[in-house]
Structure formats: C-alpha cells, structure tokens
Amino acid sequence: MHLNKMTFKYNNPSLIVVLFALLFSACHQPRTPNRQGDDMSISVQNLKSPVGNSIRGMSVVDSTTVWLTGADEAILRTTDQGATWEKLAIPDTDHLDFRSVHAFSKSSAIVVSAGFPARAYKTNDGGISWSLVYENKDSSAFMNSIAFKNEREGIIIGDQINGRHLILRTGNAGVTWQRIDSVDVPKPLTVENGFAASGTCITVSKSGRFFIGLGGEQARIFSSINGYKWKAKTTPLVHGDPSSGIYSIHACGTGKMMAVGGDYSKPDSSHYPIISMNDGKSWITTKGKVDGYRSVITYSKKGKFWVTGGTNGLDLSTDDGATWTKFSFQDVNTIRFFPHTTKAIAANSKGEIFLFEFVMGKS
C-alpha cells in the first residue's frame, strides 16, 4: 500500500498554485480547491487490487462495503472500506465486460454486461451463485448502466436496437425485466446512445425521478417518475460526434444534479459541465470548465463538494461548478463517496483501486 498525501491551504477566493508530486504523477502542478477560509488535506492510498482488468462498475452499499466490476468478468467486493478485496466467482465463462453493477447489500447484487451477449445476473449469496435475470441475443445489444430508486424499482439503459432505445424496468428487485415500449420512450436521434465508461449515465433525483444522460447528435437527458413513460430534454453539454455527450450524471439529494462528459477520443479537451438546481426541470452550463473528458461525477454530502474524473485526472468544485480545480493527474474511470464521509473509492482501466480522503478544516 502506497500513501501519497497532498495538503492545501487557501484563505481567499483566488486559486493558488501548489507544487507537489504524486508518486504516480510526478512533475505535475495541480491547483488547490477554492473555498474561502478553509484548509483541505487530500490523501490518496493505492489499494491492493487482485486484478489487472479494467474496472468501470461500482456500487457503494454503506460505509464499509463496495462492489466493483469490469472486463473479463471481474467482480470484486470489499467489506472493510477497501483494506482487502475479494475476487468473487463469475456467473459464466464468456468473458463478459461487466461495466455496471447495483448492490443491495454485501450479499446481494446485480451485474450488467456491455457488448454481446447482453446479460444481467443476480446473486443473493455474495457471489457464490448467480441467476441469469436478463439476456438479449441481438448482435447490436449493448447495456450501459443500471440504477435503482428503492429496493424493488430499477432500470437499465442500453444502446439502440433496430431504431429503438433499450430501456428495461424491474419492479421486483431485478428478478425479471420488462422492455419499455417505444411509444413511451422519446424517438431516438439517428446518432444517440448512452455511454458505459463508468456505468453512471443514470441517476435518481431527490423526488425519486430517474434521469438518463445520452450523447451523439445532441446531449439529451431522458426522465421518468416511474420508469414507464419517458420525456426528453436537450441540454447544452458538448455534443455533435458519436463519442461526445453526457457520460455521467449525479443527483446529490438536494434537488441539484450535475452531468459531465465530453469526448473520450479527446481526453484533454476541456468542457463545461451542466447543472440543474430544480430537480432536472432545466439545465445550464456551469461557469467553470473541467480540464478534460470526464467519465464520472460524484458528490460528497458531508463535504458539500463535487468531484469528477477521467483519463487525464480529477477536478473538484466547492461552489457548484462556478470554479473547478484539478487536484490530481491520476487516471480514473469511476469514483464514488462512502455515505456520510469525505472518503471515496476510485478505480481505472489498469485494475488499480484508490482511496481518496478529503479532510476539510478551518484556517
């Protein structure tokens, strides 16, 4: 286990350039977060990972339990906040890429594959055994993300099949899945799909509404209160190419939501995230830009700040996107906070797993 620690101090609104070196990112010069009168210490632990597979799926159950999934049917679980990781038994031998996961508890979870064949498996015994709960054998099937609004109601979003968006709904905790009829889903654009870069293109707002972020010709957001009937809203996030649009969307539980993305083929191209302050009724760009393509965004309720990450590093905002500070050049696919803490688990395409801790203080 390697520990890299950065300590920032700032007592005015201006951004201060702080020189430090990460063991994995020497010679770079990130900047401090920007909250007047505060100190922030950010520590990064490179946790011991049992795999070298790309990790994209993550589900945080509680203050100690996290499930991770990825390429070649990698399924990992920790029950001690990342100190140790268990590599779980796989559902089959087809080398599926599990880019999304939803965990109900330390023993129950659903994993979703991207690519063909499109499958979802559920376990109720901590991965000892798995049940196939959904399969689509269409050669163009590709599932991007899974999310639940409670213990029973959830959705899966997939790419278009035969000119129809694939949205699946369950009302029985994922035991069975129903495809939503095309008359209840907005007509797809010619080039429009979700992204499976982090399995986080779905979120659930404070009001219990599902939101799905998409990309391509436009950067649209689909929303539904029950998962059956959907409506679309066009947003100003960068779009226009098949690889551009919304990659991750996150509701922080206060009526605010943020979405990020860009273009994965242009990892260093900065863009303005988008934010909604009214539970998704309207979306505007943030005043500040993030420093590159971003595959994931998350929020610390305790610290009241946003963190977003991608292949060229991570940014932080303490003012709802008015300013963004790049605090690390570590590449990540996904990151999520433990509830009621300022600690977050992150993972990347090399199978590396990190524990970030953001310690807030007053000067």
C-alpha positions as CSV (number, residue, x, y, z in Angstrom):
1,M,0.0,0.0,0.0
2,H,1.4,3.4,-1.1
3,L,0.3,6.6,0.6
4,N,0.6,9.9,-1.3
5,K,-0.6,13.0,0.6
6,M,-1.3,16.5,-0.6
7,T,-2.1,19.3,1.8
8,F,-3.7,22.5,0.5
9,K,-4.4,25.8,2.4
10,Y,-6.3,28.6,1.0
11,N,-7.9,31.7,2.6
12,N,-9.1,33.8,-0.3
13,P,-11.2,33.2,-3.3
14,S,-8.3,33.1,-5.8
15,L,-6.8,29.8,-6.9
16,I,-3.3,29.2,-5.6
17,V,-0.9,27.0,-7.5
18,V,0.6,24.4,-5.1
19,L,3.6,22.4,-6.1
20,F,3.5,18.8,-5.1
21,A,4.4,15.4,-6.6
22,L,2.3,12.3,-6.6
23,L,4.2,9.0,-6.7
24,F,2.3,8.2,-9.8
25,S,2.2,11.7,-11.2
26,A,5.5,13.5,-10.5
27,C,6.3,16.9,-12.0
28,H,2.6,17.9,-12.4
29,Q,1.3,21.0,-10.6
30,P,-2.4,20.8,-9.7
31,R,-4.1,23.7,-8.0
32,T,-5.9,24.0,-4.7
33,P,-9.6,23.8,-4.2
34,N,-11.3,27.2,-3.8
35,R,-13.3,27.7,-0.7
36,Q,-12.6,30.8,1.4
37,G,-11.1,30.3,4.8
38,D,-10.7,26.5,4.6
39,D,-7.9,24.1,4.6
40,M,-8.1,20.8,2.7
41,S,-5.8,17.8,3.0
42,I,-6.2,15.2,0.3
43,S,-4.7,11.8,0.8
44,V,-4.5,9.0,-1.8
45,Q,-4.0,5.4,-1.0
46,N,-3.2,3.0,-3.8
47,L,-5.1,-0.1,-2.5
48,K,-4.1,-3.7,-3.3
49,S,-6.1,-4.9,-6.2
50,P,-6.5,-8.6,-7.0
51,V,-7.0,-7.9,-10.8
52,G,-5.4,-6.1,-13.7
53,N,-8.7,-5.9,-15.6
54,S,-10.3,-2.6,-16.5
55,I,-12.8,-1.6,-13.7
56,R,-15.7,0.6,-14.6
57,G,-18.7,-0.5,-12.5
58,M,-19.0,0.5,-8.8
59,S,-21.8,0.3,-6.2
60,V,-21.2,1.6,-2.7
61,V,-23.5,-0.1,-0.2
62,D,-22.6,1.5,3.1
63,S,-19.6,2.9,5.0
64,T,-17.6,-0.3,4.5
65,T,-19.0,-2.3,1.6
66,V,-18.3,-1.7,-2.1
67,W,-18.7,-3.8,-5.2
68,L,-16.6,-3.3,-8.3
69,T,-17.0,-4.9,-11.8
70,G,-15.1,-4.8,-15.1
71,A,-13.6,-6.5,-18.0
72,D,-13.2,-10.3,-18.3
73,E,-16.0,-10.8,-15.7
74,A,-14.0,-9.1,-12.9
75,I,-16.3,-8.9,-9.8
76,L,-14.7,-7.6,-6.6
77,R,-16.1,-6.8,-3.2
78,T,-14.7,-5.2,0.0
79,T,-16.4,-5.2,3.3
80,D,-13.7,-3.3,5.2
81,Q,-13.6,0.0,3.2
82,G,-11.0,-1.2,0.7
83,A,-8.4,-2.6,3.0
84,T,-8.9,-6.0,1.4
85,W,-10.7,-7.1,-1.8
86,E,-12.3,-10.4,-2.6
87,K,-12.4,-11.7,-6.2
88,L,-15.8,-13.3,-6.5
89,A,-16.9,-16.3,-8.6
90,I,-18.1,-15.4,-12.1
91,P,-21.5,-16.1,-13.5
92,D,-20.3,-17.9,-16.7
93,T,-17.2,-18.4,-18.8
94,D,-18.0,-16.0,-21.7
95,H,-15.5,-13.3,-20.6
96,L,-18.2,-10.6,-20.4
97,D,-17.4,-7.0,-19.7
98,F,-19.5,-6.0,-16.6
99,R,-19.4,-2.2,-16.8
100,S,-22.3,-1.6,-14.4
101,V,-23.4,-3.1,-11.0
102,H,-26.0,-2.3,-8.4
103,A,-25.5,-3.8,-4.9
104,F,-28.4,-4.1,-2.5
105,S,-26.2,-5.4,0.3
106,K,-22.9,-7.2,0.9
107,S,-24.6,-10.4,-0.3
108,S,-27.0,-9.3,-3.0
109,A,-26.1,-7.5,-6.3
110,I,-26.9,-7.4,-10.0
111,V,-24.1,-7.1,-12.6
112,V,-24.8,-5.9,-16.1
113,S,-22.6,-6.7,-19.2
114,A,-21.8,-4.3,-22.0
115,G,-21.5,-5.8,-25.5
116,F,-22.8,-9.1,-26.9
117,P,-24.4,-11.1,-25.4
118,A,-26.1,-8.5,-23.2
119,R,-26.8,-10.2,-19.9
120,A,-27.7,-9.3,-16.3
121,Y,-27.0,-11.7,-13.4
122,K,-28.1,-11.5,-9.8
123,T,-26.6,-13.0,-6.7
124,N,-28.2,-13.3,-3.2
125,D,-25.3,-15.2,-1.6
126,G,-22.3,-12.9,-2.0
127,G,-21.4,-14.2,-5.5
128,I,-21.3,-17.9,-4.6
129,S,-24.1,-18.5,-7.2
130,W,-25.6,-16.3,-9.9
131,S,-29.0,-16.3,-11.6
132,L,-29.4,-15.0,-15.2
133,V,-32.2,-12.4,-14.9
134,Y,-32.0,-10.9,-18.4
135,E,-30.5,-11.8,-21.8
136,N,-30.6,-10.1,-25.2
137,K,-29.1,-12.0,-28.0
138,D,-29.4,-9.2,-30.6
139,S,-25.9,-8.7,-32.0
140,S,-26.2,-4.9,-31.5
141,A,-27.3,-5.1,-27.9
142,F,-25.1,-3.1,-25.5
143,M,-26.1,-2.2,-22.0
144,N,-24.6,0.9,-20.3
145,S,-25.9,1.4,-16.8
146,I,-28.2,0.1,-14.1
147,A,-29.8,2.1,-11.2
148,F,-32.5,1.6,-8.6
149,K,-34.7,4.2,-6.9
150,N,-35.5,1.8,-4.0
151,E,-35.1,-1.9,-3.1
152,R,-37.5,-3.0,-5.9
153,E,-37.8,-0.5,-8.7
154,G,-34.8,-0.2,-11.1
155,I,-33.9,0.5,-14.8
156,I,-31.2,-0.5,-17.2
157,I,-30.3,1.7,-20.2
158,G,-28.9,0.2,-23.4
159,D,-27.9,1.4,-26.9
160,Q,-30.5,1.5,-29.7
161,I,-31.7,-1.8,-31.2
162,N,-33.5,-1.6,-34.5
163,G,-34.0,2.2,-34.1
164,R,-35.4,1.9,-30.6
165,H,-33.8,2.9,-27.3
166,L,-33.4,-0.1,-25.0
167,I,-34.8,0.8,-21.6
168,L,-35.6,-2.1,-19.2
169,R,-37.6,-1.8,-16.0
170,T,-38.0,-4.1,-12.9
171,G,-40.4,-3.8,-10.1
172,N,-39.3,-6.9,-8.2
173,A,-35.7,-6.2,-7.3
174,G,-34.3,-7.3,-10.7
175,V,-35.7,-10.8,-10.7
176,T,-37.5,-10.1,-14.0
177,W,-37.1,-7.2,-16.5
178,Q,-39.6,-5.6,-18.9
179,R,-38.6,-3.6,-22.0
180,I,-40.4,-0.3,-22.2
181,D,-42.5,0.1,-25.3
182,S,-41.1,2.5,-27.9
183,V,-44.3,4.6,-27.8
184,D,-43.4,5.6,-24.2
185,V,-39.8,6.5,-25.0
186,P,-38.6,9.6,-26.9
187,K,-37.9,8.8,-30.5
188,P,-34.1,8.3,-30.8
189,L,-31.9,10.6,-32.9
190,T,-30.0,8.9,-35.8
191,V,-26.8,9.0,-33.7
192,E,-27.8,8.8,-30.0
193,N,-26.8,6.3,-27.3
194,G,-25.7,6.1,-23.7
195,F,-22.1,5.6,-22.5
196,A,-20.8,2.7,-20.4
197,A,-17.5,4.4,-19.4
198,S,-18.3,4.3,-15.7
199,G,-21.8,2.8,-15.6
200,T,-23.1,6.1,-14.3
201,C,-25.3,7.6,-17.0
202,I,-28.4,7.1,-14.8
203,T,-29.2,8.8,-11.6
204,V,-32.2,9.1,-9.3
205,S,-33.2,12.6,-8.0
206,K,-34.5,13.6,-4.6
207,S,-38.0,13.4,-5.9
208,G,-37.5,9.7,-7.0
209,R,-37.3,10.5,-10.7
210,F,-35.0,8.6,-13.0
211,F,-32.6,10.6,-15.2
212,I,-30.6,9.2,-18.1
213,G,-27.8,11.1,-19.9
214,L,-27.1,10.5,-23.6
215,G,-24.8,11.7,-26.3
216,G,-24.3,11.8,-30.0
217,E,-26.0,14.4,-32.2
218,Q,-27.3,16.1,-29.1
219,A,-26.7,15.8,-25.3
220,R,-30.2,14.9,-24.2
221,I,-31.5,13.8,-20.8
222,F,-34.4,11.4,-20.5
223,S,-36.5,11.5,-17.3
224,S,-39.3,9.4,-15.8
225,I,-41.0,9.3,-12.4
226,N,-41.9,5.6,-12.7
227,G,-39.7,4.1,-15.4
228,Y,-42.6,3.5,-17.8
229,K,-43.2,6.8,-19.5
230,W,-40.2,9.0,-20.5
231,K,-39.6,12.5,-21.8
232,A,-36.5,14.1,-23.3
233,K,-34.8,17.4,-22.7
234,T,-32.0,18.9,-24.8
235,T,-29.0,20.2,-22.8
236,P,-26.0,22.4,-23.7
237,L,-23.3,19.9,-22.8
238,V,-20.8,19.3,-25.6
239,H,-22.1,17.1,-28.4
240,G,-22.1,16.5,-32.1
241,D,-20.0,13.4,-32.5
242,P,-20.8,9.8,-31.8
243,S,-18.3,9.8,-29.0
244,S,-19.4,13.0,-27.4
245,G,-22.1,13.9,-24.9
246,I,-23.1,13.0,-21.3
247,Y,-21.1,10.2,-19.8
248,S,-22.1,10.6,-16.1
249,I,-25.0,12.2,-14.2
250,H,-25.4,12.5,-10.5
251,A,-28.1,13.8,-8.1
252,C,-26.8,15.0,-4.8
253,G,-30.0,14.6,-2.9
254,T,-30.9,18.3,-2.5
255,G,-32.6,18.9,-5.8
256,K,-29.3,19.6,-7.5
257,M,-27.8,17.5,-10.3
258,M,-24.7,17.7,-12.3
259,A,-23.6,16.0,-15.5
260,V,-20.2,15.7,-17.2
261,G,-18.7,14.0,-20.3
262,G,-17.0,15.4,-23.3
263,D,-15.4,13.2,-25.9
264,Y,-13.4,10.2,-24.9
265,S,-11.4,10.4,-28.1
266,K,-10.2,13.9,-27.0
267,P,-9.2,13.2,-23.4
268,D,-7.5,16.6,-22.9
269,S,-10.3,18.7,-24.4
270,S,-11.9,20.8,-21.6
271,H,-15.7,21.4,-21.4
272,Y,-18.4,23.0,-19.3
273,P,-20.4,20.5,-17.2
274,I,-24.1,21.1,-16.9
275,I,-26.1,21.6,-13.7
276,S,-29.8,21.6,-12.6
277,M,-30.8,23.4,-9.5
278,N,-34.5,22.4,-9.8
279,D,-34.7,18.6,-9.9
280,G,-34.0,18.4,-13.6
281,K,-36.6,20.9,-14.8
282,S,-33.9,23.0,-16.5
283,W,-30.2,22.6,-17.2
284,I,-27.4,25.2,-17.7
285,T,-23.7,25.0,-18.2
286,T,-21.5,25.7,-15.1
287,K,-19.4,28.9,-15.0
288,G,-16.2,26.9,-14.8
289,K,-14.7,24.2,-17.1
290,V,-13.3,20.9,-16.2
291,D,-9.8,20.0,-17.5
292,G,-10.7,17.2,-20.0
293,Y,-13.0,14.4,-20.8
294,R,-14.7,13.2,-17.7
295,S,-16.3,9.7,-17.4
296,V,-17.8,10.1,-13.9
297,I,-19.1,12.7,-11.4
298,T,-19.9,12.3,-7.7
299,Y,-20.8,14.4,-4.7
300,S,-19.8,14.4,-1.0
301,K,-22.9,15.3,1.0
302,K,-20.7,15.7,4.1
303,G,-18.1,18.0,2.5
304,K,-20.6,19.6,0.1
305,F,-18.3,19.4,-2.9
306,W,-18.3,17.7,-6.3
307,V,-15.5,15.5,-7.7
308,T,-15.3,14.5,-11.4
309,G,-12.7,12.3,-13.0
310,G,-11.4,10.9,-16.3
311,T,-8.4,9.5,-18.1
312,N,-6.3,12.7,-17.5
313,G,-7.1,13.3,-13.9
314,L,-9.7,14.6,-11.4
315,D,-11.3,18.0,-10.7
316,L,-13.1,19.4,-7.6
317,S,-15.6,22.1,-7.1
318,T,-16.9,23.5,-3.8
319,D,-19.2,26.1,-5.5
320,D,-21.4,24.0,-7.7
321,G,-19.2,24.3,-10.8
322,A,-18.5,28.1,-10.7
323,T,-14.8,27.1,-10.4
324,W,-13.1,23.7,-10.9
325,T,-9.7,22.8,-9.6
326,K,-7.6,19.9,-11.0
327,F,-6.2,18.2,-7.9
328,S,-4.7,15.0,-9.4
329,F,-3.5,13.7,-12.7
330,Q,-4.3,10.1,-11.8
331,D,-6.4,8.5,-14.5
332,V,-9.7,7.0,-13.2
333,N,-12.8,5.5,-14.8
334,T,-15.1,5.8,-11.8
335,I,-15.2,7.2,-8.3
336,R,-17.9,7.2,-5.5
337,F,-18.0,8.5,-1.9
338,F,-18.8,6.4,1.1
339,P,-22.1,7.8,2.7
340,H,-21.7,10.5,5.3
341,T,-18.0,10.8,4.7
342,T,-15.4,12.6,2.5
343,K,-13.7,9.3,1.6
344,A,-14.1,8.0,-1.9
345,I,-13.2,4.8,-3.8
346,A,-11.9,5.1,-7.4
347,A,-10.7,2.6,-10.0
348,N,-9.2,2.7,-13.5
349,S,-8.6,0.7,-16.7
350,K,-5.5,-1.0,-15.2
351,G,-7.4,-2.5,-12.4
352,E,-5.9,-0.1,-9.9
353,I,-8.1,0.9,-6.9
354,F,-7.6,4.1,-4.9
355,L,-9.0,5.5,-1.7
356,F,-9.2,9.3,-1.7
357,E,-9.8,11.2,1.6
358,F,-10.7,14.9,1.6
359,V,-10.2,16.4,5.1
360,M,-11.9,19.8,5.5
361,G,-10.9,22.3,8.1
362,K,-10.9,26.0,9.0
363,S,-7.9,28.3,8.9
